[in-house]
Amino acid sequence: MNLLKIIMSIVLLSAAHAQAQSLEESETYWRNEVVRYCGATPSKEDCDDGDSIIFNGLLCMSGEEAACSAVQASQDENGQFWRSPRRNPGNLGQDNSFSRDQTLGALLYIVKKRDVDAAQRWLSWINDNKTCSIKNPFNSKACILHLYRVCRDDTDGRCTMTPATWALFKRVWDFLGLPAHKEMNKHETLDVGDLEIETAEREPRGYTLHLKAVSSFLRLTMQSSVERSRLIASKVYNRDQGNPFFQLLVEGPSSQVVDKVLAYCPKPGQNNEFRRFQWSWERDSDQQPWLESMGWDCVFMANMIHNYGSILP
């Protein structure tokens, strides 16, 4: 056997060994060698924690206690949520201190921990920090239309609460047995309306499609509007069938989901000098974002596979 054949045999054996790793073995590797923290907070590398809340909310719902603590510590004494514990308060002096995307993570945490106090304090802050969008032309002190926000310093409207956001809040407040705000009642069920279903069919692949999936995931954890949530999830999966999170919402923890996670996520024996930058499931799978996996995306999927029955009964 010449040198080239020997090298090829070693490569093939190494690849076969990596593929043969079980989910448990792979998860041990991800936790020990891949993931990064910012203090005690699960994070991307170099304390890149600007999107911490949505990722930690997902991790929290999957059973990751450090992530639950991270979301909890991101709420200040006035009830406002910030992007991470490190950014609470003030967001390190930067604008856009929160967003509707991050709101989903806070709601996931509140549902997982049934944190009634956090919910009430947050809604109180939102109500106290609304802004007047249309003033009464005949009475300068009166307002015709208020806009409610989850932050006060957004530069592009990313913190303005939409009808679909209020509808999700309504579901969470019902789940917790809390009285609904008038805006919740006004926009009830619009998060699963025909328009939401239609947009799921043509949503661009990437983070906006991921948000559709996360919203459906949140509803399913509460067993709220299950039929329509599963329909939206199926349309999201049809848009990107390479995404194992989307597939999990449709099929459950099937062997195909497990195989996809093991195929995509970092493997023992491979070069681990890659950038820990991506929550892979929020990207177009054609871009192979897992090549820069932050690791926590893979831990999330492992948790979901292990704990599926208690999260999505």
C-alpha positions as a printed NumPy array, in Angstrom:
array([[  0.   ,   0.   ,   0.   ],
       [  1.553,   3.293,  -1.092],
       [  1.715,   6.438,   1.039],
       [ -1.321,   8.06 ,  -0.618],
       [ -3.504,   5.052,   0.152],
       [ -2.317,   5.018,   3.767],
       [ -3.179,   8.695,   4.148],
       [ -6.603,   8.194,   2.555],
       [ -7.317,   5.255,   4.862],
       [ -6.448,   7.354,   7.916],
       [ -8.687,  10.184,   6.696],
       [-11.595,   7.839,   6.036],
       [-11.202,   6.123,   9.398],
       [-11.106,   9.504,  11.152],
       [-14.227,  10.629,   9.316],
       [-16.024,   7.4  ,  10.138],
       [-15.058,   7.73 ,  13.795],
       [-16.301,  11.335,  13.913],
       [-19.613,  10.374,  12.302],
       [-19.98 ,   7.438,  14.704],
       [-19.94 ,   9.746,  17.73 ],
       [-23.172,   9.465,  19.691],
       [-25.228,  12.489,  20.576],
       [-24.098,  12.157,  24.198],
       [-20.411,  12.017,  23.235],
       [-20.829,  14.962,  20.896],
       [-22.659,  16.993,  23.516],
       [-19.812,  16.412,  25.979],
       [-17.395,  17.719,  23.376],
       [-19.536,  20.801,  22.614],
       [-19.834,  21.659,  26.29 ],
       [-16.157,  21.098,  27.098],
       [-14.434,  22.371,  23.966],
       [-16.736,  24.534,  21.848],
       [-19.111,  26.752,  23.825],
       [-18.104,  30.089,  25.311],
       [-19.404,  32.165,  28.214],
       [-19.418,  35.857,  28.992],
       [-19.065,  35.676,  32.741],
       [-21.73 ,  33.122,  33.67 ],
       [-23.803,  33.842,  30.543],
       [-23.847,  31.497,  27.528],
       [-22.513,  33.663,  24.729],
       [-20.733,  33.818,  21.424],
       [-16.956,  34.188,  21.641],
       [-15.359,  37.403,  22.909],
       [-18.493,  38.322,  24.913],
       [-20.461,  38.99 ,  21.73 ],
       [-23.746,  39.1  ,  23.663],
       [-25.839,  41.59 ,  21.678],
       [-28.362,  38.889,  20.776],
       [-28.055,  37.05 ,  24.069],
       [-31.7  ,  37.049,  25.113],
       [-33.289,  35.178,  22.216],
       [-30.588,  32.491,  22.284],
       [-30.646,  32.171,  26.056],
       [-34.451,  32.107,  26.036],
       [-34.346,  29.16 ,  23.638],
       [-31.662,  27.448,  25.715],
       [-33.677,  28.088,  28.878],
       [-36.771,  26.472,  27.385],
       [-34.629,  23.483,  26.375],
       [-33.548,  22.986,  30.008],
       [-30.308,  24.993,  30.303],
       [-30.425,  26.596,  33.748],
       [-27.487,  28.969,  33.173],
       [-29.432,  30.425,  30.257],
       [-32.536,  30.938,  32.388],
       [-30.42 ,  32.806,  34.925],
       [-28.957,  34.941,  32.137],
       [-32.378,  36.108,  30.953],
       [-33.528,  36.739,  34.498],
       [-30.433,  38.845,  35.201],
       [-31.073,  40.914,  32.075],
       [-34.158,  42.557,  33.588],
       [-33.509,  45.691,  35.612],
       [-35.23 ,  46.854,  38.791],
       [-37.717,  48.923,  36.76 ],
       [-38.838,  45.93 ,  34.718],
       [-37.048,  46.701,  31.451],
       [-35.164,  43.904,  29.699],
       [-31.713,  44.52 ,  28.219],
       [-29.725,  42.439,  25.732],
       [-27.676,  40.592,  28.35 ],
       [-26.77 ,  40.766,  32.047],
       [-23.566,  42.591,  31.089],
       [-25.625,  45.214,  29.241],
       [-28.056,  45.731,  32.134],
       [-28.552,  48.644,  32.438],
       [-27.493,  50.992,  29.652],
       [-26.545,  48.552,  26.868],
       [-22.905,  49.692,  27.177],
       [-23.965,  53.123,  25.895],
       [-25.152,  51.737,  22.55 ],
       [-28.494,  52.349,  20.815],
       [-31.103,  49.67 ,  20.121],
       [-30.898,  48.231,  23.607],
       [-33.585,  45.637,  22.849],
       [-35.808,  44.47 ,  19.981],
       [-38.857,  42.418,  19.077],
       [-36.51 ,  39.507,  18.279],
       [-35.125,  39.547,  21.802],
       [-38.664,  39.84 ,  23.167],
       [-39.267,  36.236,  22.073],
       [-36.399,  35.089,  24.29 ],
       [-37.774,  36.928,  27.312],
       [-41.211,  35.387,  26.731],
       [-39.675,  31.902,  26.46 ],
       [-37.954,  32.417,  29.811],
       [-41.135,  33.744,  31.454],
       [-43.118,  30.726,  30.244],
       [-40.433,  28.216,  31.21 ],
       [-40.05 ,  29.593,  34.727],
       [-43.638,  30.841,  35.069],
       [-42.063,  34.066,  36.28 ],
       [-45.185,  36.091,  37.033],
       [-43.221,  38.853,  38.752],
       [-40.952,  39.389,  35.728],
       [-43.981,  39.479,  33.433],
       [-45.882,  42.006,  35.52 ],
       [-42.9  ,  44.297,  35.994],
       [-42.096,  44.165,  32.275],
       [-45.642,  45.02 ,  31.207],
       [-45.724,  47.873,  33.713],
       [-42.526,  49.28 ,  32.197],
       [-43.912,  48.902,  28.657],
       [-47.122,  50.662,  29.629],
       [-45.244,  53.509,  31.315],
       [-42.926,  54.042,  28.339],
       [-45.371,  54.201,  25.458],
       [-45.071,  57.095,  23.043],
       [-47.728,  59.134,  21.265],
       [-47.774,  58.393,  17.548],
       [-50.783,  60.539,  16.587],
       [-51.674,  63.555,  18.694],
       [-55.138,  65.049,  18.967],
       [-55.052,  68.216,  16.791],
       [-57.675,  69.85 ,  19.006],
       [-56.068,  68.993,  22.339],
       [-52.304,  69.062,  22.643],
       [-52.436,  66.996,  25.84 ],
       [-54.489,  64.199,  24.279],
       [-53.227,  61.314,  22.153],
       [-55.172,  59.464,  19.469],
       [-52.737,  56.573,  19.009],
       [-50.07 ,  55.305,  21.375],
       [-47.197,  53.079,  20.315],
       [-45.849,  50.641,  22.861],
       [-42.154,  49.778,  22.916],
       [-39.773,  47.281,  24.479],
       [-36.982,  49.884,  24.443],
       [-36.821,  53.661,  24.139],
       [-33.673,  54.109,  22.072],
       [-34.305,  52.181,  18.856],
       [-33.276,  53.93 ,  15.662],
       [-35.424,  51.968,  13.219],
       [-38.633,  50.915,  15.   ],
       [-37.292,  47.508,  16.035],
       [-38.688,  47.972,  19.546],
       [-42.228,  48.929,  18.508],
       [-44.707,  46.241,  19.509],
       [-46.701,  44.914,  16.567],
       [-50.17 ,  43.314,  16.662],
       [-48.533,  39.871,  16.419],
       [-46.28 ,  40.705,  19.376],
       [-49.28 ,  41.713,  21.468],
       [-51.024,  38.489,  20.449],
       [-48.068,  36.452,  21.743],
       [-48.118,  38.445,  24.985],
       [-51.811,  37.62 ,  25.313],
       [-51.065,  33.901,  25.083],
       [-48.327,  34.157,  27.706],
       [-50.486,  36.203,  30.05 ],
       [-53.342,  33.692,  29.655],
       [-50.881,  30.859,  30.351],
       [-49.795,  32.598,  33.554],
       [-53.353,  33.46 ,  34.565],
       [-52.678,  37.209,  34.46 ],
       [-55.177,  39.882,  33.429],
       [-54.728,  40.952,  29.826],
       [-53.759,  44.452,  28.727],
       [-56.256,  46.136,  26.385],
       [-53.76 ,  45.866,  23.51 ],
       [-53.549,  42.116,  24.042],
       [-57.298,  41.758,  23.709],
       [-57.398,  44.07 ,  20.691],
       [-54.903,  41.959,  18.73 ],
       [-55.773,  38.482,  20.022],
       [-54.914,  35.588,  17.639],
       [-53.262,  37.83 ,  15.007],
       [-50.011,  35.912,  15.514],
       [-51.606,  32.898,  13.812],
       [-53.883,  34.703,  11.366],
       [-54.082,  33.988,   7.663],
       [-51.524,  36.704,   6.971],
       [-48.972,  35.002,   9.236],
       [-49.511,  31.705,   7.447],
       [-49.196,  33.327,   4.031],
       [-45.984,  35.141,   4.952],
       [-44.472,  31.918,   6.32 ],
       [-44.787,  30.466,   2.827],
       [-42.627,  33.183,   1.281],
       [-40.485,  34.461,   4.168],
       [-36.833,  34.827,   3.113],
       [-34.608,  32.057,   4.422],
       [-32.597,  33.233,   7.374],
       [-33.312,  35.033,  10.624],
       [-36.857,  36.224,   9.808],
       [-37.865,  32.654,   8.981],
       [-36.257,  31.55 ,  12.253],
       [-38.414,  34.075,  14.133],
       [-41.524,  32.455,  12.659],
       [-40.278,  29.116,  13.949],
       [-39.499,  30.502,  17.403],
       [-42.957,  32.068,  17.681],
       [-44.539,  28.729,  16.784],
       [-42.246,  26.989,  19.264],
       [-43.335,  29.383,  22.026],
       [-47.014,  28.737,  21.341],
       [-46.496,  24.986,  21.206],
       [-44.778,  24.95 ,  24.599],
       [-47.978,  26.47 ,  25.997],
       [-50.193,  24.197,  23.874],
       [-51.783,  27.327,  22.44 ],
       [-53.265,  27.363,  18.923],
       [-51.537,  24.054,  18.279],
       [-53.029,  23.294,  14.87 ],
       [-52.155,  26.658,  13.354],
       [-48.751,  26.747,  15.021],
       [-47.883,  23.363,  13.56 ],
       [-49.118,  24.545,  10.166],
       [-46.839,  27.58 ,  10.311],
       [-43.948,  25.373,  11.471],
       [-44.496,  23.029,   8.534],
       [-44.45 ,  25.918,   6.073],
       [-41.26 ,  27.228,   7.673],
       [-39.66 ,  23.793,   7.336],
       [-40.74 ,  23.601,   3.693],
       [-38.823,  26.845,   3.105],
       [-35.575,  25.383,   4.494],
       [-35.505,  21.606,   4.856],
       [-31.834,  21.641,   5.787],
       [-32.622,  23.198,   9.176],
       [-32.832,  20.587,  11.982],
       [-34.647,  22.949,  14.38 ],
       [-37.404,  23.476,  11.831],
       [-37.488,  19.735,  11.192],
       [-37.749,  18.993,  14.916],
       [-40.852,  21.197,  15.22 ],
       [-42.511,  19.164,  12.468],
       [-41.23 ,  15.613,  13.061],
       [-40.165,  15.571,  16.688],
       [-36.775,  14.086,  17.67 ],
       [-36.58 ,  11.712,  14.737],
       [-33.442,   9.818,  13.789],
       [-33.161,  12.133,  10.773],
       [-33.033,  15.157,  13.073],
       [-30.353,  13.511,  15.226],
       [-28.302,  12.557,  12.168],
       [-28.515,  16.093,  10.808],
       [-27.356,  17.616,  14.097],
       [-24.414,  15.201,  14.299],
       [-23.512,  15.857,  10.668],
       [-23.593,  19.647,  11.015],
       [-22.258,  20.353,  14.481],
       [-18.55 ,  20.413,  15.455],
       [-16.986,  16.982,  15.803],
       [-14.226,  15.701,  18.078],
       [-10.998,  15.344,  16.178],
       [-11.709,  18.186,  13.802],
       [ -9.859,  21.489,  13.859],
       [-11.521,  23.492,  16.619],
       [ -9.894,  26.815,  15.764],
       [-13.05 ,  28.099,  14.096],
       [-14.912,  31.271,  15.017],
       [-17.719,  30.683,  17.562],
       [-20.065,  33.161,  15.973],
       [-23.302,  31.61 ,  14.682],
       [-26.568,  30.37 ,  16.124],
       [-26.785,  28.193,  13.042],
       [-30.532,  27.642,  12.996],
       [-31.262,  31.327,  12.34 ],
       [-29.325,  31.267,   9.071],
       [-30.032,  29.921,   5.595],
       [-28.75 ,  26.342,   5.736],
       [-27.259,  26.695,   2.242],
       [-24.714,  29.065,   3.802],
       [-23.446,  26.294,   6.146],
       [-23.41 ,  28.594,   9.19 ],
       [-22.501,  25.675,  11.473],
       [-18.943,  25.994,  10.23 ],
       [-18.812,  28.927,  12.667],
       [-21.109,  27.428,  15.285],
       [-21.159,  29.083,  18.696],
       [-21.72 ,  25.594,  20.108],
       [-24.777,  26.569,  22.115],
       [-26.957,  26.046,  19.046],
       [-25.848,  22.407,  19.096],
       [-26.344,  22.087,  22.863],
       [-29.85 ,  23.477,  22.376],
       [-30.677,  20.776,  19.84 ],
       [-29.253,  18.058,  22.1  ],
       [-31.383,  19.333,  24.983],
       [-34.451,  19.449,  22.756],
       [-33.897,  15.879,  21.603],
       [-33.366,  14.62 ,  25.163],
       [-36.21 ,  16.637,  26.743],
       [-38.669,  16.836,  23.868],
       [-41.526,  15.079,  25.656],
       [-41.5  ,  17.484,  28.607],
       [-41.139,  20.609,  26.433],
       [-43.565,  19.845,  23.628],
       [-45.987,  17.261,  25.037]])
